[in-house]
Amino acid sequence: MADLPSIQGEQSADVCVIGGGYTGLSTAIHLRQLGYSVIVLEANKVGWGASGRNGGHVGTGQRAEQGELEKMLGLEHARALWDLGLEAVDTVCELIEKHNIDCELKHGNLHVASKAREVAGLREEVEHLSNTYGYQQIRYVDQQELAEMTSGQGFHGATLDTGARHLHPLKYALGMARAAQELGATIYEGSRVLSYTEGEQVLVKTDRGQVRARYLVLACNGYLEKLEPRTAGRIMPINNYMLATEPLSEELARRLIRDDTSMSDSLFVIDYWKLSQDRRLLFGGGESYTRRFPKDIGNFVRKYMLRIYPELADTHIDYGWGGTLAITMNRMPDFGRLSASVFYAHGYSGHGVPTATLAGKLLAEVINGSAERFDIMASVPSPTFPGGTLLRWPGLVAGMLFYSLRDRLG
């Protein structure tokens, strides 16, 4: 995709969207389909953040388990969230098909139990989703069958969700940007927003231009920083890292992941992986909680990969990269409105490909006057990190170190 210009001077639109990732691009697409004029302001390039650098998993449901949501919100609300989670996957697939986005879309996710005591929970999850939600696209895989599906080490069982998808995340983001432009949205890159004010209209300012709009959508996620203090304390930016191996032989690739599904484990600091179209293993593992990235990301992630695939000890790592995402205290996304003119969605906690795509659809609906479905998400409690933005970092680090130690010790 060719570089896009930065905004110059004053412009106007029905809606100004801050952020050129999945949330902002999906919002632009769905608003244009409703007839609204849209300007998207991206500080760097389209897909610059987690939208261009994630693992490409398109999981069903929500980031939190359905049992947790039932305890938190009750069965009726949990069921509505489940339905929206399925719709999120469908929305991704529909956008890809409708706008001819070539992003290596594939089926299935194999979620493995890293501890023997978790097997019973996986079996119960499959039964619960079938009996309570009527979901038949997930099944339990025992340890013997799992050994035929992957050469990965240390697993005790798994669930196979054939309703899940996986894709090339940057190709998906760039395809969404192209679709938004073809529908008539204007996207500016290199246009970092410095501030905004509300009056009869919202006035959004960058260093070289400004936008007057009826509505504003904050789609910044892990890059919100100090732009909106009223919501910043409910999310925590963290960095997550990935590597790509050299291209693997067909035989080795199928030994690692026989059926070309995506894979993820049950550790609190989760590992996730899949094969690329050219048979590289794309493996995500490890995270940090400052803006600083490791000097050698590939080597940083490699140790996590070798715990699972020691047979790759002599495999060359061609690439390593990281990205910033936002997590919440309860791992559920934070949707909301700050006024009649300002809306936001962020904090996808590692479930952003489907949920951020759906967020754009729901943001368009609420701006268009239909709030019911948006409010299903917005009414999920989103607690502020203890100490707000000032103390959230040391508290999170202490907590993550605890869970990381628990992962290692079992």
Backbone torsions as a table, in degrees:
resi	resn	phi	psi	omega
1	MET	NA	129.3	179.9
2	ALA	-66.6	150.6	176.9
3	ASP	-59.8	142.8	177.9
4	LEU	-101.1	152.0	-177.9
5	PRO	-71.0	161.9	171.7
6	SER	-89.8	158.5	-178.5
7	ILE	-71.1	142.3	177.5
8	GLN	-131.3	132.3	176.2
9	GLY	73.2	-163.8	-176.8
10	GLU	-100.7	134.9	177.2
11	GLN	-134.4	169.5	-179.3
12	SER	-139.8	154.7	178.2
13	ALA	-160.5	164.8	172.9
14	ASP	-63.6	-42.1	-175.4
15	VAL	-134.8	132.7	170.2
16	CYS	-107.0	129.0	179.4
17	VAL	-112.9	127.3	177.6
18	ILE	-101.7	110.2	178.7
19	GLY	123.9	123.8	-178.5
20	GLY	-105.8	39.2	172.6
21	GLY	-101.5	-161.8	-175.7
22	TYR	-57.8	-43.6	-177.7
23	THR	-61.2	-51.4	-177.0
24	GLY	-65.7	-41.4	-177.9
25	LEU	-69.9	-41.1	177.5
26	SER	-65.3	-39.5	176.1
27	THR	-58.9	-45.4	-179.7
28	ALA	-61.8	-43.9	180.0
29	ILE	-61.0	-49.8	-174.9
30	HIS	-72.0	-31.9	174.5
31	LEU	-68.3	-39.6	178.7
32	ARG	-64.2	-35.6	177.8
33	GLN	-66.0	-21.8	176.6
34	LEU	-94.4	-1.7	174.8
35	GLY	95.7	6.7	179.5
36	TYR	-83.8	142.8	171.0
37	SER	-80.3	140.4	-171.0
38	VAL	-137.5	135.3	169.0
39	ILE	-120.2	126.9	177.0
40	VAL	-105.6	128.2	178.0
41	LEU	-111.0	116.9	179.7
42	GLU	-114.5	129.0	-176.1
43	ALA	-66.9	-34.8	-178.3
44	ASN	-117.3	-104.2	176.3
45	LYS	-127.7	157.1	177.0
46	VAL	-53.4	131.3	179.5
47	GLY	76.0	14.6	-174.5
48	TRP	-61.4	-38.8	-175.9
49	GLY	-86.3	-142.6	-176.6
50	ALA	-60.4	-25.0	-178.4
51	SER	-62.6	-27.7	178.8
52	GLY	-101.3	-3.5	-170.0
53	ARG	-132.5	18.1	-177.0
54	ASN	-91.1	-176.0	-176.7
55	GLY	-81.6	-6.1	175.7
56	GLY	77.3	14.5	179.2
57	HIS	-81.3	135.8	178.8
58	VAL	-120.0	82.4	-172.7
59	GLY	-84.2	155.7	176.6
60	THR	-82.2	167.6	176.9
61	GLY	68.7	-154.6	179.7
62	GLN	-112.2	171.8	179.0
63	ARG	-66.3	-37.0	174.6
64	ALA	-83.2	148.5	179.4
65	GLU	-67.5	153.2	-178.5
66	GLN	-62.8	-36.7	178.1
67	GLY	-61.6	-39.8	177.3
68	GLU	-64.0	-42.0	-178.8
69	LEU	-66.9	-36.0	177.9
70	GLU	-63.7	-41.8	178.0
71	LYS	-66.6	-37.1	-176.4
72	MET	-76.4	-39.3	-166.5
73	LEU	-125.3	-12.9	-173.9
74	GLY	94.6	159.0	-173.2
75	LEU	-64.4	-41.2	-175.9
76	GLU	-62.0	-46.6	179.7
77	HIS	-67.6	-40.8	178.9
78	ALA	-61.7	-38.4	178.8
79	ARG	-66.1	-39.7	177.3
80	ALA	-63.2	-39.1	177.6
81	LEU	-67.0	-38.8	176.3
82	TRP	-60.1	-46.5	179.9
83	ASP	-61.2	-40.9	177.4
84	LEU	-65.3	-35.5	177.2
85	GLY	-62.8	-40.2	175.8
86	LEU	-66.8	-39.9	178.0
87	GLU	-63.2	-32.9	178.9
88	ALA	-60.6	-44.9	178.2
89	VAL	-63.7	-44.3	178.7
90	ASP	-60.9	-38.0	-179.4
91	THR	-65.0	-41.7	175.4
92	VAL	-57.7	-49.0	-177.9
93	CYS	-64.1	-39.3	179.8
94	GLU	-66.0	-41.4	177.7
95	LEU	-62.7	-42.4	-180.0
96	ILE	-61.6	-45.4	-177.9
97	GLU	-70.8	-46.1	-175.3
98	LYS	-65.5	-36.3	-174.6
99	HIS	-107.5	13.8	175.4
100	ASN	50.7	52.6	-179.7
101	ILE	-88.1	114.8	180.0
102	ASP	-85.6	96.0	-174.7
103	CYS	-136.2	26.7	171.6
104	GLU	60.2	44.8	-178.0
105	LEU	-68.3	129.1	179.3
106	LYS	-136.4	172.2	-173.1
107	HIS	-110.2	149.3	163.5
108	GLY	94.2	141.1	172.0
109	ASN	-134.7	132.8	177.1
110	LEU	-106.1	111.6	-177.4
111	HIS	-104.9	117.3	-169.3
112	VAL	-103.8	147.3	176.2
113	ALA	-87.3	119.4	-179.5
114	SER	-84.9	-11.3	179.6
115	LYS	-131.5	141.7	-176.4
116	ALA	-61.0	-34.9	-177.0
117	ARG	-68.3	-11.8	-178.9
118	GLU	-86.5	-9.4	-176.6
119	VAL	-61.4	-45.5	-179.2
120	ALA	-59.1	-38.3	178.9
121	GLY	-65.0	-37.3	178.1
122	LEU	-66.1	-42.8	178.2
123	ARG	-61.2	-43.7	-179.8
124	GLU	-64.9	-36.9	178.8
125	GLU	-62.6	-44.7	179.2
126	VAL	-60.0	-46.3	-179.9
127	GLU	-64.4	-41.7	-178.5
128	HIS	-66.1	-43.3	179.3
129	LEU	-65.0	-35.0	178.5
130	SER	-70.8	-49.1	-172.8
131	ASN	-77.7	-37.6	-174.3
132	THR	-92.2	-34.6	-174.3
133	TYR	-113.3	-4.3	179.2
134	GLY	67.3	23.7	-177.1
135	TYR	-90.7	116.9	-174.1
136	GLN	-109.0	6.2	-174.8
137	GLN	-96.3	14.6	177.7
138	ILE	-127.1	140.3	177.7
139	ARG	-142.1	159.4	177.1
140	TYR	-84.4	141.1	177.6
141	VAL	-119.0	119.6	-178.3
142	ASP	-78.1	171.8	-172.7
143	GLN	-61.9	-37.1	-179.4
144	GLN	-66.4	-47.1	178.5
145	GLU	-66.1	-37.7	-179.5
146	LEU	-60.3	-36.8	179.4
147	ALA	-63.9	-22.9	176.5
148	GLU	-83.5	-19.2	-175.4
149	MET	-94.8	-23.0	-179.9
150	THR	-155.0	146.7	174.8
151	SER	-88.8	5.0	179.1
152	GLY	-58.8	144.7	-174.4
153	GLN	-102.7	150.6	171.7
154	GLY	89.1	18.2	-177.1
155	PHE	-106.2	148.2	-175.1
156	HIS	-118.1	-1.9	-178.0
157	GLY	159.4	178.6	-176.7
158	ALA	-163.7	167.5	164.9
159	THR	-115.4	141.2	175.8
160	LEU	-111.5	114.9	-179.3
161	ASP	-107.1	102.3	-179.2
162	THR	-80.0	-6.9	174.8
163	GLY	-82.0	-15.2	177.5
164	ALA	-76.5	162.3	177.1
165	ARG	-132.3	170.1	168.3
166	HIS	-149.6	157.3	-170.0
167	LEU	-156.7	177.8	174.0
168	HIS	-87.9	110.7	-169.0
169	PRO	-65.2	-40.1	-178.5
170	LEU	-71.6	-40.1	177.2
171	LYS	-61.1	-36.7	177.4
172	TYR	-64.7	-45.8	179.6
173	ALA	-61.9	-45.5	-179.4
174	LEU	-65.9	-35.6	176.6
175	GLY	-65.8	-37.9	176.1
176	MET	-65.0	-40.1	178.8
177	ALA	-62.3	-43.4	177.8
178	ARG	-61.2	-43.8	-180.0
179	ALA	-61.9	-43.1	179.5
180	ALA	-61.5	-42.2	178.8
181	GLN	-65.6	-43.0	179.8
182	GLU	-62.6	-29.0	176.9
183	LEU	-81.3	-8.6	175.0
184	GLY	110.9	3.4	176.1
185	ALA	-74.8	150.5	176.7
186	THR	-105.5	127.7	-180.0
187	ILE	-118.9	127.6	175.2
188	TYR	-114.0	129.5	173.0
189	GLU	-98.1	168.8	-179.8
190	GLY	56.6	35.6	-173.8
191	SER	-130.1	71.9	-178.1
192	ARG	-70.9	128.4	179.4
193	VAL	-79.8	129.7	-179.3
194	LEU	-94.5	-34.4	-178.3
195	SER	-168.7	167.4	169.9
196	TYR	-146.2	154.6	177.8
197	THR	-133.0	152.2	178.9
198	GLU	-110.2	140.4	174.9
199	GLY	-155.6	-135.2	172.1
200	GLU	-61.2	-33.6	171.6
201	GLN	-129.8	166.1	172.8
202	VAL	-87.1	132.1	178.1
203	LEU	-112.2	117.0	-176.2
204	VAL	-109.3	124.5	-172.7
205	LYS	-113.8	135.9	167.5
206	THR	-116.3	-178.4	-178.5
207	ASP	-74.4	-17.3	-177.1
208	ARG	-124.3	0.3	-178.7
209	GLY	-169.2	178.8	178.1
210	GLN	-153.1	158.3	-178.9
211	VAL	-127.0	131.4	169.9
212	ARG	-100.7	130.8	-175.4
213	ALA	-146.5	156.8	174.3
214	ARG	-74.3	-34.3	-176.7
215	TYR	-134.5	153.0	176.7
216	LEU	-128.1	136.4	174.3
217	VAL	-118.3	122.4	175.3
218	LEU	-90.9	109.6	-177.4
219	ALA	-123.8	47.8	-170.8
220	CYS	-95.2	-25.3	180.0
221	ASN	51.4	-122.2	-175.7
222	GLY	-68.4	-4.8	-178.4
223	TYR	-110.4	18.6	-179.5
224	LEU	-64.5	-40.7	179.4
225	GLU	51.1	-127.8	-174.1
226	LYS	-97.7	10.7	-176.3
227	LEU	-63.9	-36.0	-178.6
228	GLU	-140.6	90.1	-176.7
229	PRO	-61.5	-24.0	-176.6
230	ARG	-67.5	-22.0	-179.9
231	THR	-115.8	-15.2	-172.7
232	ALA	-61.3	-32.1	-176.8
233	GLY	-72.4	-9.7	-179.2
234	ARG	-94.1	-4.0	177.0
235	ILE	-127.5	156.4	177.4
236	MET	-129.9	117.7	176.1
237	PRO	-71.2	132.3	172.5
238	ILE	-133.5	160.5	177.6
239	ASN	-106.2	137.9	175.7
240	ASN	-126.5	152.8	-167.4
241	TYR	-129.5	150.6	-179.6
242	MET	-138.9	160.2	171.4
243	LEU	-132.7	162.2	171.7
244	ALA	-129.2	125.3	177.1
245	THR	-75.9	174.1	167.7
246	GLU	-63.5	160.3	175.8
247	PRO	-58.1	136.8	-176.5
248	LEU	-101.5	158.0	174.4
249	SER	-66.3	157.6	177.4
250	GLU	-58.3	-42.5	-179.1
251	GLU	-61.8	-46.5	-179.3
252	LEU	-67.4	-42.3	-179.6
253	ALA	-59.5	-43.0	-179.3
254	ARG	-72.7	-25.0	175.0
255	ARG	-70.6	-38.5	179.0
256	LEU	-67.9	-48.7	-179.2
257	ILE	-141.4	93.2	-171.0
258	ARG	-55.9	-42.6	-171.1
259	ASP	-102.8	12.3	176.1
260	ASP	59.1	34.0	172.8
261	THR	-84.0	170.0	162.6
262	SER	-80.4	161.5	179.3
263	MET	-138.2	152.0	177.0
264	SER	-152.4	155.4	178.9
265	ASP	-112.1	178.1	-171.8
266	SER	-98.7	8.5	178.1
267	LEU	-65.7	152.6	178.4
268	PHE	-63.8	-45.8	170.7
269	VAL	-89.3	91.2	-163.1
270	ILE	-71.5	144.4	166.4
271	ASP	-101.4	146.0	-178.7
272	TYR	-148.5	145.7	-175.0
273	TRP	-160.7	163.7	179.2
274	LYS	-165.9	173.3	175.5
275	LEU	-101.9	141.9	175.1
276	SER	-83.0	173.0	179.7
277	GLN	-62.2	-31.0	178.2
278	ASP	-97.2	23.5	171.1
279	ARG	65.4	32.9	166.0
280	ARG	-85.6	146.5	168.5
281	LEU	-84.3	122.5	175.4
282	LEU	-101.7	112.9	-171.7
283	PHE	-124.1	128.6	177.8
284	GLY	-111.4	131.2	179.3
285	GLY	-167.2	145.8	180.0
286	GLY	83.7	151.6	178.0
287	GLU	-154.9	165.0	176.8
288	SER	-142.1	169.3	-166.9
289	TYR	-125.5	20.6	172.2
290	THR	-126.7	175.4	178.9
291	ARG	-74.4	-12.8	-178.4
292	ARG	-78.3	133.2	177.0
293	PHE	-99.4	154.5	173.5
294	PRO	-58.0	149.4	-179.8
295	LYS	-65.1	-37.0	179.5
296	ASP	-123.1	88.6	-174.0
297	ILE	-64.4	-41.8	-179.2
298	GLY	-57.4	-43.6	179.6
299	ASN	-71.9	-31.6	176.9
300	PHE	-61.6	-43.2	-177.6
301	VAL	-80.8	-27.6	-173.5
302	ARG	-54.0	-40.0	-177.9
303	LYS	-62.8	-33.1	177.4
304	TYR	-70.7	-39.9	178.4
305	MET	-63.0	-42.6	-175.6
306	LEU	-71.7	-22.3	173.5
307	ARG	-61.5	-32.9	-177.2
308	ILE	-95.9	-39.9	-178.0
309	TYR	-124.2	73.2	178.4
310	PRO	-61.0	-20.8	178.6
311	GLU	-65.0	-11.7	-179.5
312	LEU	-96.0	17.1	-176.7
313	ALA	-58.5	-32.3	-178.6
314	ASP	-100.4	7.3	-179.6
315	THR	-81.9	134.4	-177.9
316	HIS	-76.3	139.6	174.2
317	ILE	-94.9	114.7	-176.8
318	ASP	-84.8	-35.2	-174.3
319	TYR	-142.7	150.3	171.2
320	GLY	-143.0	140.5	-179.0
321	TRP	-153.8	165.7	177.9
322	GLY	-139.9	166.8	178.0
323	GLY	-151.4	159.6	-179.2
324	THR	-102.5	127.3	174.7
325	LEU	-123.7	179.4	179.2
326	ALA	-125.3	134.0	175.0
327	ILE	-113.1	161.9	175.6
328	THR	-117.3	170.6	-178.9
329	MET	-62.3	-41.7	-176.2
330	ASN	-102.8	9.0	178.5
331	ARG	64.3	14.6	172.3
332	MET	-102.3	144.9	-178.2
333	PRO	-65.2	155.0	-179.9
334	ASP	-107.2	107.3	175.2
335	PHE	-106.8	147.5	175.3
336	GLY	-179.0	178.6	176.7
337	ARG	-127.3	136.9	177.8
338	LEU	-97.9	-18.2	176.6
339	SER	-165.9	-173.8	177.5
340	ALA	-69.1	-13.0	-175.3
341	SER	-114.4	-15.2	-170.9
342	VAL	-121.7	124.2	-177.8
343	PHE	-127.2	159.5	-180.0
344	TYR	-152.8	160.0	170.5
345	ALA	-154.4	131.3	-178.3
346	HIS	-166.8	-177.2	176.2
347	GLY	74.5	45.7	-173.4
348	TYR	-75.5	-14.0	169.2
349	SER	58.2	37.7	177.3
350	GLY	91.4	5.3	-179.9
351	HIS	-118.9	33.5	-164.5
352	GLY	-79.4	-26.4	-175.9
353	VAL	-59.8	-54.8	178.5
354	PRO	-74.8	-42.0	-171.5
355	THR	-70.4	-39.3	178.4
356	ALA	-68.6	-35.4	175.9
357	THR	-62.9	-45.9	177.1
358	LEU	-63.7	-36.5	-179.7
359	ALA	-55.2	-43.7	179.0
360	GLY	-60.2	-38.8	178.0
361	LYS	-64.7	-44.1	-178.4
362	LEU	-72.5	-34.4	175.3
363	LEU	-63.2	-40.9	177.3
364	ALA	-63.2	-40.1	179.8
365	GLU	-63.4	-45.2	-176.1
366	VAL	-69.4	-36.1	175.9
367	ILE	-63.8	-33.5	-179.6
368	ASN	-81.1	1.9	173.6
369	GLY	102.9	2.6	179.6
370	SER	-113.1	101.7	-170.5
371	ALA	-98.5	-8.5	-169.6
372	GLU	-57.0	-49.6	-176.0
373	ARG	-74.5	-37.5	174.6
374	PHE	-58.3	-40.2	-176.5
375	ASP	-71.8	-20.9	173.0
376	ILE	-60.4	-39.8	177.3
377	MET	-79.5	-42.8	-175.0
378	ALA	-67.5	-23.5	-178.0
379	SER	-85.3	-2.3	173.0
380	VAL	-72.2	125.4	-179.1
381	PRO	-57.3	140.0	178.9
382	SER	-132.3	87.4	-175.2
383	PRO	-67.1	150.3	175.6
384	THR	-77.3	141.3	175.2
385	PHE	-60.6	138.3	179.1
386	PRO	-53.9	128.2	-177.9
387	GLY	84.9	0.9	179.6
388	GLY	61.9	-151.7	-177.1
389	THR	-69.4	-20.7	-177.0
390	LEU	-73.9	-44.8	-173.2
391	LEU	-110.5	1.3	-176.3
392	ARG	-63.8	-34.5	-175.4
393	TRP	-64.5	-53.9	179.8
394	PRO	-63.4	-34.4	177.9
395	GLY	-65.3	-43.0	179.7
396	LEU	-65.8	-43.5	-179.5
397	VAL	-59.0	-44.6	178.8
398	ALA	-60.8	-44.0	179.8
399	GLY	-65.5	-44.1	-178.3
400	MET	-68.1	-35.3	176.1
401	LEU	-63.4	-39.4	177.1
402	PHE	-61.0	-49.3	-177.9
403	TYR	-68.5	-34.7	176.8
404	SER	-63.2	-41.1	177.3
405	LEU	-65.3	-39.7	178.2
406	ARG	-62.9	-39.8	175.5
407	ASP	-58.2	-44.8	-175.3
408	ARG	-70.9	-36.4	-176.2
409	LEU	-88.2	-12.6	179.9
410	GLY	73.7	NA	NA
